[in-house]
Amino acid sequence: MTEQLAHPMVKFQRKVSSLVDSKIIKPDDSIGKIALLLGNEWTYWKNELLAFDFSMKDSVKELLLVEDWDEE
């Protein structure tokens, strides 16, 4: 049986979802607000988000709505 690894963006999405669930950020906050919480990790995640055509002004809820992170 082979174990499938989750796409890195799935892990990021879970982290962001946890921040929303904890009420640290709101679904209507901009994705850019996450930068304040991730510190040194932010540069990597920002580049990943840009690669998936997100802008830092998009809302967090738009990020959480993505169901498939496969790159085609």
N, CA, C and O atoms as a MOPAC input file, in Angstrom:
PM7 MOZYME 1SCF
protein

 N      0.83600 1    -1.17400 1     0.00000 1
 C      0.00000 1     0.00000 1     0.00000 1
 C      0.88700 1     1.24600 1     0.00000 1
 O      1.79400 1     1.36900 1     0.82300 1
 N      0.62300 1     2.15700 1    -0.91700 1
 C      1.43500 1     3.36300 1    -0.98700 1
 C      0.69300 1     4.52000 1    -0.33300 1
 O     -0.52200 1     4.66100 1    -0.46700 1
 N      1.43500 1     5.32000 1     0.35800 1
 C      0.86700 1     6.47900 1     1.03200 1
 C      1.08000 1     7.69400 1     0.14500 1
 O      2.19800 1     7.94400 1    -0.30500 1
 N      0.01600 1     8.45300 1    -0.11000 1
 C      0.11600 1     9.62700 1    -0.94000 1
 C      0.45500 1    10.83500 1    -0.06600 1
 O     -0.17800 1    11.07100 1     0.96300 1
 N      1.44600 1    11.58100 1    -0.48800 1
 C      1.84200 1    12.76700 1     0.25900 1
 C      0.94600 1    13.93700 1    -0.11400 1
 O      0.59700 1    14.11500 1    -1.28100 1
 N      0.58000 1    14.72500 1     0.87000 1
 C     -0.25400 1    15.90000 1     0.62900 1
 C      0.58500 1    16.98700 1    -0.03700 1
 O      1.75900 1    17.16600 1     0.28800 1
 N     -0.01900 1    17.69900 1    -0.95500 1
 C      0.62900 1    18.83500 1    -1.60500 1
 C      0.98200 1    19.85700 1    -0.51500 1
 O      0.20300 1    20.04300 1     0.42000 1
 N      2.12800 1    20.51500 1    -0.61600 1
 C      2.49900 1    21.50700 1     0.40500 1
 C      1.41900 1    22.57300 1     0.63200 1
 O      1.25800 1    23.06800 1     1.74800 1
 N      0.69200 1    22.91900 1    -0.41100 1
 C     -0.36200 1    23.93300 1    -0.24700 1
 C     -1.52300 1    23.40400 1     0.59000 1
 O     -2.22500 1    24.18900 1     1.22700 1
 N     -1.73600 1    22.09600 1     0.60000 1
 C     -2.77000 1    21.51200 1     1.45900 1
 C     -2.37800 1    21.72900 1     2.92300 1
 O     -3.21700 1    22.07700 1     3.75400 1
 N     -1.11400 1    21.52200 1     3.22400 1
 C     -0.62800 1    21.74300 1     4.58800 1
 C     -0.76100 1    23.21600 1     4.97600 1
 O     -1.16600 1    23.54100 1     6.09200 1
 N     -0.41900 1    24.08900 1     4.04900 1
 C     -0.54800 1    25.52800 1     4.29900 1
 C     -2.01600 1    25.89400 1     4.52200 1
 O     -2.33800 1    26.66700 1     5.42400 1
 N     -2.88600 1    25.34300 1     3.71000 1
 C     -4.31700 1    25.59700 1     3.81700 1
 C     -4.83700 1    25.14400 1     5.18800 1
 O     -5.65600 1    25.83000 1     5.80000 1
 N     -4.37000 1    24.01200 1     5.65900 1
 C     -4.77300 1    23.53500 1     6.99600 1
 C     -4.30000 1    24.48700 1     8.08200 1
 O     -5.02300 1    24.76100 1     9.04100 1
 N     -3.08000 1    24.98800 1     7.92500 1
 C     -2.53100 1    25.92900 1     8.90900 1
 C     -3.38000 1    27.20400 1     8.94100 1
 O     -3.70700 1    27.71300 1    10.01300 1
 N     -3.72800 1    27.70800 1     7.76800 1
 C     -4.54100 1    28.91900 1     7.68600 1
 C     -5.93800 1    28.65200 1     8.25200 1
 O     -6.49300 1    29.49300 1     8.96000 1
 N     -6.49600 1    27.50200 1     7.94700 1
 C     -7.81200 1    27.13100 1     8.47500 1
 C     -7.78600 1    27.09900 1     9.99900 1
 O     -8.73700 1    27.52800 1    10.65200 1
 N     -6.70700 1    26.59500 1    10.55300 1
 C     -6.55100 1    26.55200 1    12.00100 1
 C     -6.50000 1    27.97200 1    12.58900 1
 O     -7.05300 1    28.22500 1    13.65800 1
 N     -5.83600 1    28.88600 1    11.88500 1
 C     -5.78300 1    30.27700 1    12.33700 1
 C     -7.17600 1    30.90800 1    12.32700 1
 O     -7.51500 1    31.68800 1    13.21600 1
 N     -7.97200 1    30.56900 1    11.32500 1
 C     -9.34800 1    31.07700 1    11.24600 1
 C    -10.18400 1    30.46400 1    12.36000 1
 O    -10.92600 1    31.16800 1    13.04400 1
 N    -10.06400 1    29.14100 1    12.54500 1
 C    -10.82600 1    28.46600 1    13.59300 1
 C    -10.49700 1    29.02700 1    14.98300 1
 O    -11.36100 1    29.09900 1    15.85700 1
 N     -9.24800 1    29.41600 1    15.16500 1
 C     -8.80700 1    29.97500 1    16.44200 1
 C     -9.14900 1    31.46000 1    16.57700 1
 O     -8.87100 1    32.09000 1    17.59700 1
 N     -9.76000 1    32.00100 1    15.51800 1
 C    -10.14900 1    33.41200 1    15.46700 1
 C     -8.96000 1    34.36400 1    15.52900 1
 O     -9.09600 1    35.51400 1    15.94900 1
 N     -7.80400 1    33.88100 1    15.11200 1
 C     -6.61800 1    34.73600 1    15.03800 1
 C     -6.70900 1    35.62300 1    13.80000 1
 O     -6.30000 1    36.78400 1    13.82600 1
 N     -7.25000 1    35.06700 1    12.71700 1
 C     -7.56000 1    35.83200 1    11.51700 1
 C     -9.00800 1    35.54100 1    11.13400 1
 O     -9.59100 1    34.55200 1    11.57800 1
 N     -9.57600 1    36.40500 1    10.31100 1
 C    -10.95900 1    36.24200 1     9.86500 1
 C    -10.96200 1    35.81900 1     8.40000 1
 O    -10.03500 1    36.15000 1     7.66100 1
 N    -11.98800 1    35.09500 1     7.97500 1
 C    -12.07100 1    34.68000 1     6.57800 1
 C    -12.03400 1    35.85100 1     5.59500 1
 O    -11.57200 1    35.69100 1     4.46500 1
 N    -12.51200 1    37.01500 1     6.00600 1
 C    -12.52000 1    38.17000 1     5.11900 1
 C    -11.21900 1    38.97400 1     5.14500 1
 O    -11.06700 1    39.92700 1     4.38100 1
 N    -10.28500 1    38.60000 1     6.01400 1
 C     -8.98200 1    39.26400 1     6.04100 1
 C     -8.23100 1    38.96300 1     4.74800 1
 O     -8.48500 1    37.95000 1     4.09700 1
 N     -7.31700 1    39.83700 1     4.38600 1
 C     -6.51200 1    39.59600 1     3.18600 1
 C     -5.44800 1    38.53700 1     3.48600 1
 O     -5.00800 1    38.36900 1     4.62300 1
 N     -5.06100 1    37.84700 1     2.44700 1
 C     -4.01700 1    36.82300 1     2.58500 1
 C     -2.73200 1    37.45200 1     3.12000 1
 O     -1.97900 1    36.81100 1     3.85300 1
 N     -2.48900 1    38.69500 1     2.75200 1
 C     -1.28400 1    39.38800 1     3.21300 1
 C     -1.16100 1    39.46100 1     4.72400 1
 O     -0.05100 1    39.56300 1     5.24600 1
 N     -2.27600 1    39.41200 1     5.43500 1
 C     -2.24300 1    39.47200 1     6.90500 1
 C     -1.53900 1    38.25200 1     7.49200 1
 O     -1.00600 1    38.31200 1     8.59900 1
 N     -1.53800 1    37.15700 1     6.75700 1
 C     -0.87100 1    35.94000 1     7.22000 1
 C      0.63000 1    36.17200 1     7.37700 1
 O      1.28000 1    35.52700 1     8.19900 1
 N      1.17300 1    37.08800 1     6.59300 1
 C      2.61100 1    37.39000 1     6.65200 1
 C      3.04300 1    37.76700 1     8.05500 1
 O      4.13400 1    37.40600 1     8.49500 1
 N      2.18800 1    38.49000 1     8.75500 1
 C      2.52500 1    38.91900 1    10.11400 1
 C      2.65100 1    37.74500 1    11.07400 1
 O      3.34200 1    37.83100 1    12.08900 1
 N      1.97700 1    36.65100 1    10.74500 1
 C      1.95300 1    35.49200 1    11.63400 1
 C      3.01100 1    34.44200 1    11.29800 1
 O      3.39900 1    33.65200 1    12.15900 1
 N      3.47300 1    34.43200 1    10.05900 1
 C      4.38800 1    33.37400 1     9.63500 1
 C      5.86300 1    33.76400 1     9.65300 1
 O      6.73200 1    32.89700 1     9.55100 1
 N      6.15000 1    35.03000 1     9.77800 1
 C      7.53800 1    35.47000 1     9.88600 1
 C      8.41300 1    34.98200 1     8.75500 1
 O      8.13400 1    35.26000 1     7.58900 1
 N      9.48100 1    34.25100 1     9.08800 1
 C     10.47800 1    33.80300 1     8.11400 1
 C      9.92100 1    32.87000 1     7.05100 1
 O     10.45300 1    32.81500 1     5.94200 1
 N      8.86600 1    32.13900 1     7.36700 1
 C      8.26400 1    31.21200 1     6.40500 1
 C      7.49800 1    31.94600 1     5.30300 1
 O      7.22300 1    31.37500 1     4.24800 1
 N      7.16000 1    33.19700 1     5.54800 1
 C      6.26500 1    33.90300 1     4.64300 1
 C      6.79500 1    33.99800 1     3.21600 1
 O      6.01600 1    33.82800 1     2.27700 1
 N      8.05500 1    34.25600 1     3.01500 1
 C      8.59400 1    34.41000 1     1.66000 1
 C      8.30100 1    33.18500 1     0.81400 1
 O      7.87700 1    33.30800 1    -0.33500 1
 N      8.52500 1    32.01400 1     1.37100 1
 C      8.24300 1    30.77600 1     0.63800 1
 C      6.76500 1    30.68300 1     0.28300 1
 O      6.41600 1    30.43100 1    -0.87000 1
 N      5.88800 1    30.88700 1     1.28000 1
 C      4.46000 1    30.73500 1     1.05000 1
 C      3.91200 1    31.80300 1     0.11300 1
 O      3.00800 1    31.53000 1    -0.67700 1
 N      4.44700 1    33.00400 1     0.19200 1
 C      4.01600 1    34.06500 1    -0.71700 1
 C      4.31200 1    33.66800 1    -2.16100 1
 O      3.46800 1    33.84000 1    -3.04100 1
 N      5.50000 1    33.14300 1    -2.40200 1
 C      5.86200 1    32.71400 1    -3.75400 1
 C      4.95700 1    31.58200 1    -4.23400 1
 O      4.57000 1    31.54900 1    -5.40200 1
 N      4.62100 1    30.66500 1    -3.34700 1
 C      3.71300 1    29.56900 1    -3.71200 1
 C      2.32500 1    30.12300 1    -4.06400 1
 O      1.72600 1    29.71500 1    -5.05900 1
 N      1.82700 1    31.03700 1    -3.25900 1
 C      0.51300 1    31.63700 1    -3.51200 1
 C      0.50300 1    32.39100 1    -4.84400 1
 O     -0.45300 1    32.28700 1    -5.61300 1
 N      1.55500 1    33.13800 1    -5.10800 1
 C      1.64300 1    33.86100 1    -6.37800 1
 C      1.66500 1    32.90000 1    -7.55700 1
 O      1.08400 1    33.18700 1    -8.60300 1
 N      2.32900 1    31.76600 1    -7.39600 1
 C      2.37100 1    30.75500 1    -8.45800 1
 C      0.98200 1    30.20400 1    -8.76600 1
 O      0.72100 1    29.75500 1    -9.88200 1
 N      0.09900 1    30.23800 1    -7.78300 1
 C     -1.28000 1    29.77600 1    -7.97400 1
 C     -2.22800 1    30.95600 1    -8.24700 1
 O     -3.44200 1    30.83900 1    -8.08000 1
 N     -1.66000 1    32.08200 1    -8.66500 1
 C     -2.41200 1    33.27300 1    -9.07900 1
 C     -3.20800 1    33.95000 1    -7.95800 1
 O     -4.22500 1    34.59200 1    -8.22300 1
 N     -2.76100 1    33.81200 1    -6.73600 1
 C     -3.36800 1    34.56800 1    -5.64700 1
 C     -2.65100 1    35.90400 1    -5.52000 1
 O     -1.45800 1    36.00400 1    -5.80800 1
 N     -3.36700 1    36.91200 1    -5.09600 1
 C     -2.72800 1    38.18200 1    -4.76600 1
 C     -2.80000 1    38.32500 1    -3.25100 1
 O     -3.59300 1    37.65400 1    -2.59000 1
 N     -1.98200 1    39.18700 1    -2.72100 1
 C     -1.96300 1    39.35600 1    -1.27500 1
 C     -3.21200 1    40.08100 1    -0.78100 1
 O     -3.47100 1    40.12600 1     0.42200 1
 N     -3.98100 1    40.64300 1    -1.70100 1
 C     -5.22000 1    41.33300 1    -1.33700 1
 C     -6.43200 1    40.41000 1    -1.39900 1
 O     -7.51700 1    40.78500 1    -0.95400 1
 N     -6.26100 1    39.20600 1    -1.94800 1
 C     -7.35600 1    38.23500 1    -1.95400 1
 C     -7.71000 1    37.87600 1    -0.51700 1
 O     -6.87100 1    37.95600 1     0.37900 1
 N     -8.94800 1    37.48400 1    -0.31100 1
 C     -9.35900 1    37.14000 1     1.05200 1
 C     -8.92100 1    35.71300 1     1.41400 1
 O     -8.74800 1    34.85500 1     0.54800 1
 N     -8.75300 1    35.49900 1     2.68900 1
 C     -8.37400 1    34.18900 1     3.21000 1
 C     -9.40400 1    33.13500 1     2.79600 1
 O     -9.04200 1    31.99500 1     2.50300 1
 N    -10.68000 1    33.51200 1     2.77100 1
 C    -11.71400 1    32.53000 1     2.42600 1
 C    -11.53200 1    32.00400 1     1.00900 1
 O    -11.89700 1    30.86000 1     0.73500 1
 N    -10.97300 1    32.81100 1     0.09100 1
 C    -10.71500 1    32.34000 1    -1.27300 1
 C     -9.66400 1    31.22600 1    -1.25700 1
 O     -9.76600 1    30.25500 1    -2.00700 1
 N     -8.67100 1    31.37500 1    -0.41100 1
 C     -7.63700 1    30.35700 1    -0.25700 1
 C     -8.22600 1    29.06800 1     0.30500 1
 O     -7.87800 1    27.97100 1    -0.13200 1
 N     -9.11700 1    29.21400 1     1.27000 1
 C     -9.70600 1    28.04400 1     1.91700 1
 C    -10.69300 1    27.29600 1     1.02400 1
 O    -11.00300 1    26.13400 1     1.28800 1
 N    -11.18600 1    27.94100 1    -0.02000 1
 C    -12.14500 1    27.31500 1    -0.92500 1
 C    -11.50000 1    26.37400 1    -1.94700 1
 O    -12.19700 1    25.57600 1    -2.57300 1
 N    -10.19500 1    26.45900 1    -2.12100 1
 C     -9.51300 1    25.61400 1    -3.11400 1
 C     -9.60600 1    24.15900 1    -2.66900 1
 O     -9.27700 1    23.81400 1    -1.53400 1
 N    -10.06300 1    23.31600 1    -3.59100 1
 C    -10.21800 1    21.89000 1    -3.28300 1
 C     -9.11800 1    21.02900 1    -3.88000 1
 O     -8.88000 1    19.91500 1    -3.41400 1
 N     -8.44100 1    21.53500 1    -4.91300 1
 C     -7.44400 1    20.72500 1    -5.60200 1
 C     -6.22700 1    21.58700 1    -5.93800 1
 O     -6.33600 1    22.55700 1    -6.68800 1
 N     -5.09300 1    21.23700 1    -5.39300 1
 C     -3.86700 1    21.99600 1    -5.59900 1
 C     -2.95800 1    21.38600 1    -6.66300 1
 O     -1.79200 1    21.76400 1    -6.78000 1
 N     -3.48500 1    20.45300 1    -7.42800 1
 C     -2.64800 1    19.84400 1    -8.45900 1
 C     -2.19000 1    20.87800 1    -9.46700 1
 O     -2.94700 1    21.75100 1    -9.89200 1
 N     -0.93500 1    20.75100 1    -9.83100 1
 C     -0.36800 1    21.65800 1   -10.82300 1
 C     -0.45500 1    20.97900 1   -12.17500 1
 O     -0.01300 1    19.84200 1   -12.34200 1
 N     -1.01600 1    21.67000 1   -13.11900 1
 C     -1.17900 1    21.07600 1   -14.45300 1
 C     -0.32800 1    21.75600 1   -15.46300 1
 O     -0.34300 1    21.38300 1   -16.63600 1

